[in-house]
Amino acid sequence: MTLADKVLAVNDDLPIRTDEPVHSGKVRSVYWLNAADSARLVAQRGYDVAADAPLAIMVISDRISAFECIWHAEGGMRGVPGKGAALNAISNHWFRLFRERGLADSHILEIPHPLVWIVQKARPVMIEAIARQYITGSMWRSYEKGEREFCGIAIPDGLQRDQKLPELLITPSTKGILEGIPGVPAVDDVNITRADIDNNFAAFNFAGRDDVDHYEKLLREGFEVISGELEKLDQIFVDTKFEFGYVTDSAGNDKLIYMDEVGTPDSSRIWDGPALREGKVVENSKEGFRQRLLAHFPEPDILLDKSRMDERLALARDNALPADILMEVSQTYVGIAEKITGQKLALSDNPRAEIIDVLAGDFALID
């Protein structure tokens, strides 16, 4: 068996019983269970959800996306060995800590396999909440060009690249295209202010104005939990994305929860502490892969200019990267996952067969 065989690149064709089309994103695929299977699992597994709650099987792949493209490497490698298991293990760790420390639950009900979550359907808050502790990346590029206001928050002059910000900065953007909100363009991923959210909370799917405060509290507390734990490992939590939604528990109570993933190398920047003290930024996150791509191609502007998207997609489709680039990503993701969880990451020789066996056996979800 080759290394490429151990990578789960395609995750939307598993024989999981579903009446709906499989929703496949850049990394995860979602299989919505039919009403009978959802109700059966709720009863059999004792999940704290409404008896008629829609459930889904969420399968993570080892694909890697950057600059809105999916990348591959020589030797038939369509993904990064261990990446999916690393992302899930890290998210599982943080979600558990959030729950244990009384912050909020997540959408995950059970983890039957390192690449699989059983989740409940949440009503998403239509905000991608970015929290920043350092000025770097796209924010630094805008700051360097003279921008001093981000999402309605004024930033002082005189900051240096990769410097710690005076306080945690929350820079939210829209999740999806939202229409009819004054002053907010109807395009995906546009920056918004706290005033935009307060004045139009229902348009962002908040149940009430008080929940805007609650969401920001969970955002800050979640960031502080991860930052504090990483500090113990001499790692620095630079910035991250959080997503939230509502679910209903078995007693009929609506709850605001964390969803998607949290604190992973895909959704966050994590810097190595010892390297930073020596004046170097060493990424334990996807940013290192982005930098390798920019250095690899002779015309990196294709990856940065959104108006050249067709060229960018062709670049990713037609160019197999050197295998060592993806193996470096593997070492980064597996290494930071093992550091965070304190456990050796179990990597599968045949993830597809394992997933089918598990979901056929205890869960009876394979046709």
C-alpha positions as CSV (number, residue, x, y, z in Angstrom):
1,M,0.0,0.0,0.0
2,T,1.4,3.4,-1.0
3,L,1.3,6.6,1.1
4,A,-1.3,8.0,-1.3
5,D,-3.6,5.0,-0.5
6,K,-3.6,6.0,3.1
7,V,-5.0,9.5,2.3
8,L,-8.7,10.0,2.4
9,A,-9.1,12.4,-0.6
10,V,-12.6,11.6,-1.6
11,N,-15.2,11.6,1.2
12,D,-18.5,12.3,-0.6
13,D,-19.1,8.8,-2.1
14,L,-19.4,6.6,1.1
15,P,-22.4,4.3,1.1
16,I,-24.0,6.0,4.1
17,R,-27.8,5.9,4.0
18,T,-29.2,9.3,3.2
19,D,-32.2,10.7,1.3
20,E,-30.5,14.0,0.5
21,P,-27.5,15.0,-1.7
22,V,-24.2,14.9,0.1
23,H,-23.0,18.3,0.9
24,S,-19.2,18.4,0.2
25,G,-17.1,21.4,1.3
26,K,-13.4,21.9,0.8
27,V,-12.5,19.5,3.6
28,R,-15.7,17.9,5.1
29,S,-18.6,16.1,3.6
30,V,-22.0,16.0,5.4
31,Y,-24.5,13.1,5.0
32,W,-27.9,14.0,6.4
33,L,-29.6,11.0,7.9
34,N,-33.3,10.3,7.2
35,A,-35.8,11.0,9.9
36,A,-36.1,7.3,10.9
37,D,-32.4,6.8,11.3
38,S,-32.0,10.1,13.2
39,A,-34.8,9.2,15.6
40,R,-33.4,5.7,16.1
41,L,-29.9,7.0,17.0
42,V,-31.3,9.6,19.3
43,A,-33.2,6.9,21.2
44,Q,-30.5,4.2,21.1
45,R,-27.5,6.5,21.9
46,G,-29.2,8.7,24.4
47,Y,-28.2,12.0,22.8
48,D,-29.3,15.2,24.6
49,V,-31.3,16.5,21.7
50,A,-35.0,16.8,20.6
51,A,-36.5,13.4,19.7
52,D,-37.0,14.6,16.1
53,A,-33.7,16.4,15.8
54,P,-32.1,15.9,12.3
55,L,-28.7,14.3,12.6
56,A,-25.8,14.0,10.1
57,I,-22.6,12.1,9.6
58,M,-19.7,14.5,9.0
59,V,-16.6,12.9,7.4
60,I,-13.4,14.9,7.2
61,S,-11.0,14.3,4.4
62,D,-7.2,14.8,4.1
63,R,-7.6,17.3,1.3
64,I,-5.8,20.6,1.6
65,S,-7.2,23.9,0.4
66,A,-5.4,27.3,0.3
67,F,-6.2,30.4,-1.7
68,E,-9.7,28.9,-2.3
69,C,-8.2,26.0,-4.3
70,I,-7.6,22.3,-3.6
71,W,-4.0,21.2,-4.1
72,H,-2.3,17.9,-4.9
73,A,1.2,16.5,-5.2
74,E,3.3,14.1,-7.2
75,G,2.8,10.3,-6.8
76,G,-1.0,10.6,-6.8
77,M,-1.2,12.3,-3.4
78,R,-4.6,14.0,-3.4
79,G,-4.2,15.2,0.2
80,V,-2.0,15.3,3.3
81,P,-1.4,12.1,5.4
82,G,-2.9,12.5,8.8
83,K,-4.4,15.9,8.2
84,G,-8.0,15.0,8.8
85,A,-7.3,13.0,11.9
86,A,-5.2,15.9,13.3
87,L,-7.9,18.5,12.6
88,N,-10.6,16.4,14.3
89,A,-8.4,15.5,17.3
90,I,-7.6,19.1,17.9
91,S,-11.2,20.3,17.6
92,N,-12.4,17.4,19.8
93,H,-9.9,18.5,22.5
94,W,-11.0,22.1,22.5
95,F,-14.7,21.4,22.3
96,R,-14.3,19.1,25.4
97,L,-12.4,21.7,27.3
98,F,-15.1,24.3,26.5
99,R,-17.8,22.0,27.8
100,E,-15.9,21.0,30.9
101,R,-15.2,24.7,31.8
102,G,-18.9,25.6,31.4
103,L,-18.6,27.7,28.2
104,A,-21.0,26.0,25.8
105,D,-21.6,22.7,23.9
106,S,-20.7,22.0,20.3
107,H,-22.7,20.4,17.5
108,I,-20.8,17.0,18.0
109,L,-22.8,14.2,19.6
110,E,-20.4,11.3,19.2
111,I,-17.1,10.5,17.6
112,P,-17.3,6.9,16.2
113,H,-14.0,7.2,14.2
114,P,-11.1,9.7,14.1
115,L,-12.3,11.0,10.8
116,V,-16.1,11.0,11.6
117,W,-18.4,13.1,13.8
118,I,-22.1,12.5,14.4
119,V,-23.6,15.9,14.6
120,Q,-27.0,17.6,15.2
121,K,-28.3,20.1,12.8
122,A,-27.7,23.6,14.1
123,R,-29.3,26.9,13.0
124,P,-26.1,28.8,12.2
125,V,-25.4,32.4,13.2
126,M,-24.5,34.0,9.9
127,I,-21.2,35.4,11.1
128,E,-17.6,34.2,10.8
129,A,-16.1,35.6,14.0
130,I,-12.3,36.3,13.7
131,A,-10.4,37.0,16.9
132,R,-6.9,38.4,16.6
133,Q,-4.2,38.7,19.2
134,Y,-1.4,39.8,16.8
135,I,-1.3,41.9,13.7
136,T,-0.2,39.8,10.8
137,G,-1.4,38.4,7.5
138,S,-4.2,40.3,5.6
139,M,-4.7,42.7,8.5
140,W,-1.0,43.7,8.4
141,R,-1.1,44.1,4.7
142,S,-4.1,46.5,5.1
143,Y,-2.4,48.3,8.0
144,E,0.8,48.7,6.0
145,K,-1.3,50.5,3.3
146,G,-2.6,53.0,5.8
147,E,-5.8,51.4,7.1
148,R,-6.4,52.2,10.7
149,E,-10.0,51.0,11.2
150,F,-11.0,47.3,11.2
151,C,-14.7,46.4,11.6
152,G,-15.4,49.7,13.2
153,I,-12.5,49.5,15.7
154,A,-9.7,52.1,15.6
155,I,-6.1,50.7,15.7
156,P,-3.2,53.0,16.8
157,D,-0.3,54.1,14.6
158,G,3.2,52.7,15.1
159,L,2.5,49.0,15.2
160,Q,5.1,46.6,13.7
161,R,4.4,43.4,11.7
162,D,3.7,40.4,13.9
163,Q,3.4,42.6,17.0
164,K,0.9,41.8,19.8
165,L,-2.2,44.0,19.6
166,P,-3.1,46.2,22.6
167,E,-6.1,44.0,23.2
168,L,-7.9,41.0,21.6
169,L,-9.5,42.3,18.4
170,I,-12.8,40.8,17.1
171,T,-13.2,41.4,13.3
172,P,-16.4,39.6,12.2
173,S,-17.5,39.1,8.6
174,T,-20.7,37.8,7.0
175,K,-21.2,34.0,6.5
176,G,-22.9,33.7,3.2
177,I,-24.8,36.4,1.2
178,L,-27.1,38.4,3.5
179,E,-29.5,40.8,1.8
180,G,-31.4,43.8,3.1
181,I,-28.9,44.8,5.9
182,P,-28.3,48.6,5.7
183,G,-24.6,49.4,4.9
184,V,-23.7,45.7,4.5
185,P,-23.0,44.7,0.9
186,A,-24.9,41.5,-0.2
187,V,-21.6,39.5,-0.8
188,D,-20.1,36.6,1.1
189,D,-17.3,37.3,3.7
190,V,-17.6,41.1,3.9
191,N,-16.4,42.8,7.1
192,I,-19.0,44.0,9.5
193,T,-19.1,46.1,12.7
194,R,-20.5,45.3,16.2
195,A,-23.1,48.0,15.5
196,D,-24.1,46.2,12.3
197,I,-24.8,43.1,14.3
198,D,-26.5,44.9,17.2
199,N,-28.8,46.8,14.8
200,N,-29.7,43.8,12.7
201,F,-29.3,40.9,15.0
202,A,-32.3,38.9,13.6
203,A,-30.8,39.1,10.1
204,F,-27.7,37.4,11.4
205,N,-29.9,34.6,12.9
206,F,-29.6,35.7,16.5
207,A,-32.7,34.8,18.6
208,G,-32.4,38.1,20.6
209,R,-30.2,41.1,21.2
210,D,-28.8,39.7,24.4
211,D,-27.4,36.7,22.4
212,V,-25.0,39.1,20.6
213,D,-23.4,39.8,24.0
214,H,-23.4,36.0,24.7
215,Y,-21.8,35.2,21.4
216,E,-19.0,37.7,22.0
217,K,-18.5,36.4,25.5
218,L,-18.2,32.8,24.2
219,L,-15.8,34.0,21.5
220,R,-13.5,35.7,24.0
221,E,-13.7,32.9,26.6
222,G,-13.0,30.3,23.9
223,F,-10.0,32.2,22.6
224,E,-8.7,32.6,26.2
225,V,-9.0,28.9,26.9
226,I,-7.1,27.9,23.8
227,S,-4.5,30.7,24.2
228,G,-3.9,29.7,27.8
229,E,-3.5,26.0,27.1
230,L,-1.2,26.7,24.1
231,E,0.9,29.0,26.3
232,K,1.6,26.0,28.6
233,L,3.0,24.3,25.5
234,D,5.1,27.3,24.6
235,Q,2.9,27.9,21.5
236,I,1.3,31.3,20.7
237,F,-2.4,31.5,19.6
238,V,-2.2,34.3,17.1
239,D,-5.7,34.5,15.5
240,T,-8.6,32.2,14.8
241,K,-12.1,31.8,13.4
242,F,-15.1,30.8,15.4
243,E,-18.6,29.9,14.2
244,F,-21.8,29.6,16.3
245,G,-25.3,28.2,16.0
246,Y,-28.4,27.2,17.9
247,V,-29.7,23.7,18.8
248,T,-32.5,22.4,20.9
249,D,-31.8,20.0,23.7
250,S,-34.0,17.1,24.9
251,A,-35.8,19.4,27.4
252,G,-36.8,21.8,24.6
253,N,-34.3,24.5,25.5
254,D,-32.6,26.4,22.7
255,K,-28.8,26.8,23.2
256,L,-26.1,28.8,21.5
257,I,-23.2,26.4,20.7
258,Y,-19.8,26.3,19.1
259,M,-19.8,24.6,15.6
260,D,-17.6,23.9,12.6
261,E,-14.1,23.4,14.0
262,V,-12.1,25.3,16.6
263,G,-8.4,26.1,17.2
264,T,-7.1,24.0,14.4
265,P,-4.1,24.7,12.0
266,D,-6.8,25.2,9.3
267,S,-8.8,27.9,11.1
268,S,-6.1,29.5,13.2
269,R,-2.5,30.8,13.2
270,I,-0.3,29.1,15.9
271,W,3.3,30.3,16.3
272,D,6.2,28.5,17.9
273,G,7.2,30.3,21.1
274,P,10.9,29.5,21.2
275,A,11.3,30.6,17.6
276,L,9.5,33.9,18.1
277,R,11.8,34.7,21.0
278,E,14.7,34.4,18.5
279,G,12.9,36.8,16.2
280,K,11.6,34.2,13.8
281,V,8.0,33.3,12.9
282,V,7.6,29.5,12.7
283,E,4.0,28.5,11.7
284,N,2.3,25.5,13.2
285,S,-0.7,26.2,11.0
286,K,-1.7,26.3,7.3
287,E,0.0,29.7,6.9
288,G,3.2,27.8,6.4
289,F,1.7,26.0,3.4
290,R,0.4,29.3,2.0
291,Q,3.9,30.7,2.2
292,R,5.4,27.7,0.5
293,L,2.9,28.1,-2.4
294,L,3.8,31.8,-2.8
295,A,7.5,30.9,-2.9
296,H,6.9,27.9,-5.2
297,F,5.2,29.6,-8.2
298,P,7.1,32.2,-10.2
299,E,4.0,34.5,-10.3
300,P,2.6,34.5,-6.8
301,D,0.2,37.4,-7.6
302,I,-2.1,34.8,-9.1
303,L,-2.7,33.5,-5.6
304,L,-3.3,36.9,-4.1
305,D,-5.4,38.6,-6.7
306,K,-9.0,37.6,-6.5
307,S,-9.6,38.9,-10.1
308,R,-7.3,36.1,-11.4
309,M,-9.4,33.3,-9.9
310,D,-9.6,31.3,-13.2
311,E,-5.8,31.3,-13.5
312,R,-5.5,30.3,-9.8
313,L,-7.9,27.3,-10.2
314,A,-5.9,26.2,-13.3
315,L,-2.7,26.5,-11.4
316,A,-3.9,24.2,-8.7
317,R,-5.5,21.8,-11.2
318,D,-2.5,21.5,-13.5
319,N,0.4,21.5,-11.1
320,A,1.3,18.6,-8.9
321,L,3.4,20.0,-6.1
322,P,6.6,18.3,-4.9
323,A,5.5,15.5,-2.4
324,D,7.8,17.0,0.2
325,I,5.6,20.1,0.5
326,L,2.6,18.0,1.5
327,M,4.8,15.9,3.8
328,E,5.9,19.0,5.6
329,V,2.3,20.0,6.1
330,S,1.7,16.5,7.5
331,Q,4.5,16.8,10.0
332,T,3.2,20.2,11.1
333,Y,-0.4,19.1,11.5
334,V,0.3,15.7,13.2
335,G,3.0,17.4,15.4
336,I,0.8,20.1,16.7
337,A,-2.1,17.7,17.2
338,E,0.0,15.4,19.3
339,K,1.4,18.4,21.3
340,I,-2.1,19.7,22.0
341,T,-3.8,16.4,22.9
342,G,-0.7,14.8,24.6
343,Q,-1.5,11.6,22.7
344,K,0.0,9.8,19.7
345,L,-2.2,10.3,16.6
346,A,-3.6,7.0,15.3
347,L,-3.3,7.0,11.5
348,S,-5.3,4.6,9.4
349,D,-3.9,2.3,6.7
350,N,-7.3,2.2,5.0
351,P,-9.6,5.0,6.4
352,R,-12.4,4.4,3.9
353,A,-12.8,0.7,4.9
354,E,-12.6,1.5,8.6
355,I,-15.3,4.2,8.4
356,I,-17.7,1.8,6.5
357,D,-17.1,-1.0,9.1
358,V,-17.8,1.3,12.0
359,L,-20.9,2.9,10.6
360,A,-22.2,-0.5,9.4
361,G,-21.7,-2.2,12.8
362,D,-22.8,-0.2,15.8
363,F,-24.8,2.4,13.9
364,A,-26.4,0.4,11.0
365,L,-26.1,3.3,8.6
366,I,-24.5,1.6,5.6
367,D,-26.7,0.4,2.7
